[in-house]
């Protein structure tokens, strides 16, 4: 891999270096004393993965730092807060045994449990820079063993959904080919859209903030 110099100072938040997850806009807080190599992609221990052996692949981040965009697990680790109990998920179509209605006759009343709220998925951008984008159907995004698939906003266990987009025609000289990728949480519907600007580099072009409360599924 060719090493490229970082042109702008690396973002710092609360005295800690901030990096972004490779291929996503999620921001992580590096552990104390961590340094950023002069490379387009590298691994560095972060608060949610302090072990160098399991550190996620990250890229330098030089943009603004907003606490709402920081990894929730990194913030909890930095503040010394415990991780939330994992949510037990049951696959659709799985039969679950119900308790014996005659086992407890203590006069307890049944109560209705409201369904989880649903949120409308945003529309993918139909064009970029005045040229239309053709999108694939949404599908399950690949899972990485060294990176959590949970949503950074609502905490849904994931995995998220992914769609690929194309622009232009490789057979027409004045209509160059462009590639795009979009990631969307299947619960809160937070969506980020990126343009592929290099062999493995992604540039954000759109972000749709969810309407669900932060940490609703954490």
Secondary structure, DSSP 8 states (H G I E B T S, - for coil): -------S---EETTEEEEEETTS--EEEB-TT----SSSSEE--BTTB-SGGG--EEEE--S---GGGB-HHHHHHHHT-----------TT-------TTS--S-------------------SEETTEE-EE---EE----TTS--S-TTT------EEEEEEES-TT-TTS--EEEEEEE-TTT--EEEEEE-SSS-EEEEEEE--SS-TTTT-
